[in-house]
């Protein structure tokens, strides 16, 4: 059980440490309550799990990844439209 006070979790630049969790025999874990509150995670929400074999696992909410991808897609569209070569008129 995690009993750490929220004030003790704050680190630099808005990054936080929420404590440690134990994986059950079924591979389940409980996300600490302050993490659920900070990221508005509720029962039934979908989380995306990313892994880097050298650095570990990352969890992200679907909403956060969707916003990130929309921003990235918009950026690529903007960059793509400014870098298109201008066509010379035929004739």
C-alpha positions as CSV (number, residue, x, y, z in Angstrom):
1,X,0.0,0.0,0.0
2,X,1.3,3.5,-0.9
3,X,1.1,6.0,2.0
4,X,3.4,8.7,0.6
5,X,2.1,12.3,0.9
6,X,1.4,14.0,-2.4
7,X,3.7,17.0,-1.5
8,X,6.6,14.5,-1.2
9,X,6.1,13.3,-4.8
10,X,6.8,16.5,-6.7
11,X,10.1,16.6,-8.5
12,X,11.5,19.0,-11.0
13,X,9.5,20.4,-14.0
14,X,6.1,18.8,-13.1
15,X,7.5,15.3,-13.0
16,X,6.3,13.1,-10.2
17,X,7.2,9.9,-8.4
18,X,4.1,8.0,-7.3
19,X,5.7,5.2,-5.4
20,X,6.1,1.5,-6.2
21,X,3.5,-1.2,-7.0
22,X,3.5,-5.0,-6.9
23,X,2.5,-7.1,-9.8
24,X,0.0,-9.8,-9.0
25,X,0.1,-13.4,-10.1
26,X,-2.2,-12.5,-12.9
27,X,0.1,-9.6,-14.1
28,X,-2.2,-6.9,-12.6
29,X,-1.0,-3.8,-10.8
30,X,-2.8,-1.0,-9.0
31,X,-2.1,2.6,-10.2
32,X,-1.5,4.8,-7.1
33,X,-4.5,7.0,-6.2
34,X,-2.6,10.3,-6.7
35,X,-1.5,9.2,-10.2
36,X,-5.1,8.3,-11.0
37,X,-6.3,11.7,-9.8
38,X,-3.6,13.7,-11.6
39,X,-4.3,11.9,-14.9
40,X,-8.0,11.5,-14.4
41,X,-7.8,7.7,-14.8
42,X,-11.0,5.9,-13.9
43,X,-12.1,2.2,-13.9
44,X,-12.6,1.0,-17.4
45,X,-10.3,3.5,-19.0
46,X,-7.9,2.2,-21.7
47,X,-4.2,2.7,-21.2
48,X,-1.6,2.3,-23.8
49,X,1.6,0.4,-22.7
50,X,4.9,1.2,-24.5
51,X,8.1,-0.6,-23.8
52,X,11.8,0.0,-24.4
53,X,13.9,-3.0,-23.6
54,X,16.7,-0.8,-22.1
55,X,14.6,1.9,-20.4
56,X,11.5,0.1,-19.3
57,X,7.7,0.6,-19.6
58,X,5.6,3.7,-20.1
59,X,1.9,4.0,-19.6
60,X,-0.2,6.7,-21.4
61,X,-3.9,7.4,-21.4
62,X,-5.6,7.1,-24.8
63,X,-6.7,10.8,-24.6
64,X,-3.2,12.0,-24.0
65,X,-1.8,10.0,-26.9
66,X,-4.6,11.1,-29.2
67,X,-3.9,14.8,-28.4
68,X,-0.2,14.1,-29.0
69,X,-0.8,12.4,-32.3
70,X,-3.2,15.2,-33.5
71,X,-0.6,17.8,-32.6
72,X,2.1,15.8,-34.4
73,X,-0.1,15.2,-37.5
74,X,-0.9,19.0,-37.6
75,X,2.8,19.8,-37.4
76,X,3.7,17.4,-40.2
77,X,0.9,18.9,-42.4
78,X,2.2,22.4,-41.7
79,X,5.8,21.5,-42.4
80,X,4.8,19.5,-45.5
81,X,2.8,22.4,-47.0
82,X,5.7,24.9,-46.5
83,X,8.3,22.6,-48.0
84,X,6.5,21.6,-51.2
85,X,8.5,22.5,-54.3
86,X,6.8,25.0,-56.4
87,X,5.8,23.7,-59.8
88,X,6.7,25.6,-62.9
89,X,3.8,26.3,-65.2
90,X,3.7,24.1,-68.4
91,X,4.3,25.8,-71.6
